């Protein structure tokens, strides 16, 4: 962490930018965290793919199946592996506030750049907005690091643009991963982009958001390392073209990725996103590994269908 409370927002606007990826956590055959595999993936993403930041131990990373110690260790591994090539944002999300704060303090101690905390599941609340303002203020008051919000349907509700705009007034709240319909995140961009960076995980919508909403941060999911290789970095290329104002070029490059998107999307079993993405990683030469319960592994038939689509999608290895 190299910012203070007072300059947290300006610092994030300067350095939290570009394409960020949500890391999958590789597990070995006996379901231990594959530390060497994780390091190698992060190195490859930040060095060969030039991904600018890594989101660690989020939903994609299966934090729900990991112990607190394992999550802390993943923070350490990510900071080590990014070195000077990229930045980190650590998911400290948990239903238990003490766990959130413990993880956040560890993120500070090991040199993470930022933390992200998703909106918790709320039980028996009628004053939801006040509960959430109090929740994020408590975290911000106790930890000196920039915080990204995260609102998604898994919480059982979505934070409204008005609520997110209120939260943007908190000194160390710097960004939001806003997994909501486009009208909602467009509204929040208009309301609060002077105080926080707004982003969403949809790669399909990313280019339009750069060109139409002037976004500069993709925060974030797995497409940056599933749709690209070291010799075929079309997401990187269309993003840079869009940032430079070359809209037609950017749209042409992005459109050329549609066969890859379709192969990844159309072979993914509805209940097995993690296993499917990890298998796709292995086809790309990355470290995928197993998933932990309660997630399900792919069947051999599902692997065959995925492999055939992968081989025909036109992604250059």
C-alpha positions as CSV (number, residue, x, y, z in Angstrom):
1,X,0.0,0.0,0.0
2,X,1.5,3.3,-1.0
3,X,-1.3,5.8,-0.3
4,X,-2.7,7.6,2.7
5,X,-6.3,8.1,3.8
6,X,-6.3,11.7,2.6
7,X,-5.1,10.9,-1.0
8,X,-6.8,7.4,-1.4
9,X,-9.2,8.6,-4.1
10,X,-6.7,10.5,-6.2
11,X,-4.2,7.6,-5.8
12,X,-6.7,5.1,-7.1
13,X,-7.7,7.2,-10.0
14,X,-4.0,7.4,-11.0
15,X,-3.1,3.8,-10.5
16,X,-6.2,1.6,-10.4
17,X,-6.8,1.5,-14.1
18,X,-6.7,-0.7,-17.2
19,X,-7.6,-4.4,-17.3
20,X,-7.7,-6.3,-14.0
21,X,-8.4,-10.0,-13.7
22,X,-10.1,-12.0,-11.0
23,X,-7.8,-14.9,-10.1
24,X,-9.0,-18.5,-10.0
25,X,-7.3,-20.4,-7.2
26,X,-5.6,-23.6,-8.4
27,X,-6.0,-26.7,-6.2
28,X,-3.9,-29.8,-6.4
29,X,-5.3,-33.3,-6.8
30,X,-5.4,-33.6,-3.0
31,X,-7.2,-30.2,-2.9
32,X,-4.3,-28.2,-1.4
33,X,-3.7,-24.7,-2.7
34,X,-1.2,-25.0,-5.5
35,X,1.2,-22.2,-4.5
36,X,3.6,-22.7,-7.3
37,X,0.8,-22.9,-9.9
38,X,-0.8,-19.7,-8.5
39,X,2.5,-17.8,-8.6
40,X,3.1,-18.9,-12.2
41,X,-0.4,-17.9,-13.3
42,X,0.0,-14.4,-11.7
43,X,3.4,-14.0,-13.3
44,X,2.1,-15.0,-16.7
45,X,-0.9,-12.7,-16.4
46,X,1.0,-9.6,-15.4
47,X,4.1,-10.1,-17.4
48,X,3.1,-11.9,-20.6
49,X,-0.5,-10.6,-20.9
50,X,0.3,-7.2,-19.3
51,X,-2.8,-7.4,-17.1
52,X,-2.5,-4.4,-14.8
53,X,-4.0,-5.8,-11.6
54,X,-5.1,-9.0,-9.9
55,X,-8.3,-9.5,-7.8
56,X,-7.4,-12.2,-5.2
57,X,-9.6,-14.7,-3.3
58,X,-13.0,-13.5,-4.6
59,X,-15.9,-15.6,-5.8
60,X,-13.8,-16.7,-8.8
61,X,-11.1,-17.7,-6.4
62,X,-13.4,-19.9,-4.3
63,X,-12.9,-17.9,-1.1
64,X,-16.0,-19.6,0.3
65,X,-14.2,-22.9,0.4
66,X,-10.9,-21.6,1.8
67,X,-9.8,-21.1,5.4
68,X,-8.9,-17.6,6.7
69,X,-5.2,-18.7,6.8
70,X,-5.4,-19.9,3.2
71,X,-6.9,-16.6,2.1
72,X,-4.2,-14.7,3.9
73,X,-1.6,-16.9,2.2
74,X,-3.1,-16.2,-1.2
75,X,-2.6,-12.4,-0.4
76,X,1.1,-13.0,0.3
77,X,1.5,-15.1,-2.9
78,X,-0.1,-12.5,-5.1
79,X,2.0,-9.6,-3.7
80,X,5.1,-11.8,-4.3
81,X,4.1,-12.8,-7.8
82,X,3.1,-9.4,-9.1
83,X,6.5,-7.9,-8.0
84,X,6.7,-4.6,-9.9
85,X,4.6,-5.8,-12.8
86,X,1.1,-5.3,-11.5
87,X,-1.1,-4.3,-8.5
88,X,-3.3,-6.3,-6.2
89,X,-6.8,-5.9,-4.7
90,X,-7.6,-8.5,-2.0
91,X,-11.1,-9.7,-1.4
92,X,-11.8,-9.5,2.3
93,X,-15.4,-10.3,2.0
94,X,-17.1,-12.4,4.7
95,X,-20.3,-12.5,6.7
96,X,-18.3,-12.1,9.9
97,X,-17.1,-8.5,10.3
98,X,-14.2,-9.6,12.5
99,X,-12.9,-11.8,9.7
100,X,-13.3,-8.9,7.2
101,X,-11.2,-6.7,9.4
102,X,-8.6,-9.4,10.1
103,X,-8.1,-10.1,6.4
104,X,-8.0,-6.3,5.7
105,X,-5.3,-5.8,8.2
106,X,-3.3,-8.7,6.8
107,X,-3.7,-7.2,3.3
108,X,-2.2,-3.9,4.6
109,X,0.6,-5.8,6.4
110,X,1.7,-7.8,3.3
111,X,1.7,-4.8,0.9
112,X,-1.6,-5.1,-1.0
113,X,-2.6,-2.1,-2.9
114,X,-6.4,-2.2,-2.2
115,X,-9.1,-4.3,-0.6
116,X,-12.6,-5.2,-1.9
117,X,-15.5,-6.0,0.4
118,X,-18.8,-7.2,-1.1
119,X,-22.2,-6.2,0.3
120,X,-23.0,-8.8,3.0
121,X,-26.2,-10.8,3.1
122,X,-28.6,-9.0,5.4
123,X,-31.0,-10.8,7.7
124,X,-34.1,-9.2,9.2
125,X,-33.2,-5.7,8.0
126,X,-35.7,-3.1,7.0
127,X,-33.2,-0.2,7.2
128,X,-30.9,-1.7,4.6
129,X,-29.2,1.5,3.4
130,X,-28.4,2.6,6.9
131,X,-27.0,-0.8,7.8
132,X,-24.7,-0.7,4.8
133,X,-23.5,2.8,5.4
134,X,-22.6,1.8,9.0
135,X,-21.0,-1.4,7.8
136,X,-18.6,0.3,5.3
137,X,-17.9,3.2,7.6
138,X,-16.8,0.8,10.3
139,X,-14.4,-0.9,7.9
140,X,-13.0,2.4,6.6
141,X,-12.5,3.7,10.1
142,X,-10.5,0.7,11.3
143,X,-8.3,0.0,8.3
144,X,-6.1,2.5,6.5
145,X,-6.3,1.2,2.9
146,X,-8.4,2.1,-0.1
147,X,-11.6,0.1,-0.3
148,X,-13.6,-1.1,-3.3
149,X,-17.3,-1.9,-2.9
150,X,-18.9,-4.9,-4.5
151,X,-22.6,-5.3,-5.1
152,X,-24.0,-8.4,-6.8
153,X,-27.2,-10.5,-6.8
154,X,-25.7,-13.2,-4.5
155,X,-26.2,-10.8,-1.6
156,X,-29.9,-11.2,-2.1
157,X,-30.3,-7.5,-3.1
158,X,-28.5,-4.8,-5.2
159,X,-27.2,-1.6,-3.7
160,X,-29.0,1.3,-5.4
161,X,-27.0,4.0,-7.3
162,X,-28.1,6.5,-4.7
163,X,-26.8,4.4,-1.8
164,X,-23.5,3.8,-3.7
165,X,-23.2,7.5,-4.2
166,X,-23.6,8.0,-0.4
167,X,-20.9,5.4,0.2
168,X,-18.6,7.2,-2.3
169,X,-18.4,10.0,0.2
170,X,-16.5,7.8,2.6
171,X,-12.8,9.0,2.6
172,X,-11.2,5.7,1.6
173,X,-13.9,4.2,-0.7
174,X,-12.3,4.4,-4.1
175,X,-14.1,2.1,-6.5
176,X,-17.0,-0.3,-7.0
177,X,-17.4,-3.6,-8.8
178,X,-21.1,-3.1,-9.7
179,X,-22.5,-6.3,-11.0
180,X,-25.9,-4.8,-12.0
181,X,-27.8,-4.0,-15.2
182,X,-26.3,-1.3,-17.4
183,X,-28.8,1.4,-16.6
184,X,-27.9,1.1,-12.9
185,X,-24.1,1.4,-13.4
186,X,-24.6,4.2,-16.0
187,X,-26.7,6.1,-13.4
188,X,-24.0,5.6,-10.7
189,X,-21.3,6.7,-13.2
190,X,-23.2,10.0,-13.7
191,X,-23.8,10.4,-9.9
192,X,-20.4,9.5,-8.4
193,X,-17.6,9.1,-10.9
194,X,-16.0,12.2,-9.4
195,X,-15.5,10.3,-6.2
196,X,-15.2,6.6,-7.1
197,X,-14.4,4.5,-10.2
198,X,-17.3,2.5,-11.4
199,X,-16.8,-0.8,-13.1
200,X,-18.5,-4.1,-13.8
201,X,-17.3,-7.6,-14.7
202,X,-18.8,-8.0,-18.2
203,X,-16.2,-8.2,-20.9
204,X,-18.9,-8.0,-23.5
205,X,-19.9,-4.5,-22.2
206,X,-16.4,-3.3,-21.5
207,X,-15.7,-1.6,-24.8
208,X,-19.0,0.3,-24.9
209,X,-18.3,1.4,-21.3
210,X,-14.9,2.8,-22.3
211,X,-16.3,4.6,-25.4
212,X,-19.6,5.8,-24.0
213,X,-19.0,6.2,-20.2
214,X,-15.3,7.0,-20.3
215,X,-14.4,4.2,-18.0
216,X,-10.8,3.4,-17.5
217,X,-11.0,0.4,-15.2
218,X,-12.1,-3.2,-15.9
219,X,-12.7,-4.7,-12.4
220,X,-12.9,-7.6,-13.1
221,X,-13.4,-11.3,-14.0
222,X,-11.6,-14.1,-15.7
223,X,-11.8,-13.1,-19.5
224,X,-8.5,-11.2,-19.4
225,X,-6.7,-14.5,-19.1
226,X,-9.2,-16.8,-20.8
227,X,-9.7,-14.8,-24.0
228,X,-6.0,-14.0,-24.5
229,X,-2.6,-15.6,-24.9
230,X,0.9,-14.1,-25.0
231,X,0.7,-14.1,-28.8
232,X,-3.0,-13.1,-29.1
233,X,-3.8,-10.2,-26.8
234,X,-6.9,-8.9,-28.5
235,X,-8.7,-7.7,-25.3
236,X,-5.6,-5.7,-24.4
237,X,-5.3,-4.4,-28.0
238,X,-8.9,-3.2,-28.3
239,X,-8.7,-1.6,-24.9
240,X,-5.7,0.3,-25.8
241,X,-7.2,1.4,-29.1
242,X,-10.4,2.6,-27.3
243,X,-8.3,4.5,-24.7
244,X,-6.5,6.2,-27.5
245,X,-9.9,7.2,-29.1
246,X,-9.6,4.8,-32.1
247,X,-13.1,3.6,-31.8
248,X,-13.5,1.9,-35.1
249,X,-10.3,-0.1,-34.7
250,X,-11.3,-1.1,-31.2
251,X,-14.7,-2.3,-32.3
252,X,-13.1,-4.3,-35.2
253,X,-10.6,-6.0,-32.9
254,X,-13.3,-6.7,-30.3
255,X,-15.7,-8.2,-32.9
256,X,-12.9,-10.6,-34.0
257,X,-13.0,-12.2,-30.5
258,X,-16.7,-13.3,-30.8
259,X,-15.8,-16.9,-31.9
260,X,-13.6,-17.2,-28.8
261,X,-16.3,-15.7,-26.5
262,X,-18.9,-18.1,-28.0
263,X,-16.7,-21.1,-27.5
264,X,-16.1,-20.3,-23.9
265,X,-19.7,-19.3,-23.2
266,X,-21.5,-22.1,-25.1
267,X,-19.6,-25.0,-23.6
268,X,-19.9,-23.8,-20.0
269,X,-22.2,-26.0,-18.0
270,X,-24.6,-23.8,-16.0
271,X,-23.6,-25.2,-12.6
272,X,-19.8,-25.6,-13.2
273,X,-18.3,-22.2,-14.1
274,X,-15.2,-22.7,-12.0
275,X,-14.4,-26.2,-13.2
276,X,-15.0,-25.1,-16.8
277,X,-12.7,-22.0,-16.5
278,X,-10.0,-24.1,-14.9
279,X,-10.1,-26.6,-17.7
280,X,-10.0,-23.8,-20.3
281,X,-6.9,-22.5,-18.4
282,X,-5.2,-25.9,-18.8
283,X,-6.0,-25.9,-22.5
284,X,-4.2,-22.5,-22.6
285,X,-1.2,-23.9,-20.8
286,X,-2.0,-22.2,-17.5
287,X,-2.4,-24.0,-14.2
288,X,-6.1,-24.9,-13.6
289,X,-6.4,-27.7,-11.1
290,X,-9.4,-29.0,-9.2
291,X,-12.3,-27.3,-7.6
292,X,-13.3,-27.8,-4.0
293,X,-16.7,-29.0,-2.7
294,X,-19.4,-28.0,-3.0
295,X,-18.4,-27.2,-6.6
296,X,-18.7,-29.9,-9.2
297,X,-16.0,-31.1,-11.6
298,X,-16.5,-31.4,-15.4
299,X,-17.5,-34.8,-16.8
300,X,-15.3,-36.3,-19.5
301,X,-18.0,-35.5,-22.1
302,X,-18.0,-31.8,-21.0
303,X,-14.3,-31.7,-21.3
304,X,-14.4,-33.2,-24.8
305,X,-17.0,-30.6,-26.0
306,X,-15.0,-27.8,-24.4
307,X,-11.7,-29.0,-26.0
308,X,-13.2,-29.3,-29.4
309,X,-14.7,-25.8,-29.2
310,X,-11.4,-24.4,-27.9
311,X,-9.5,-25.9,-30.8
312,X,-11.8,-24.3,-33.4
313,X,-12.3,-20.8,-31.9
314,X,-9.3,-19.2,-33.5
315,X,-7.4,-18.2,-30.4
316,X,-3.7,-18.2,-31.3
317,X,-1.5,-20.2,-28.9
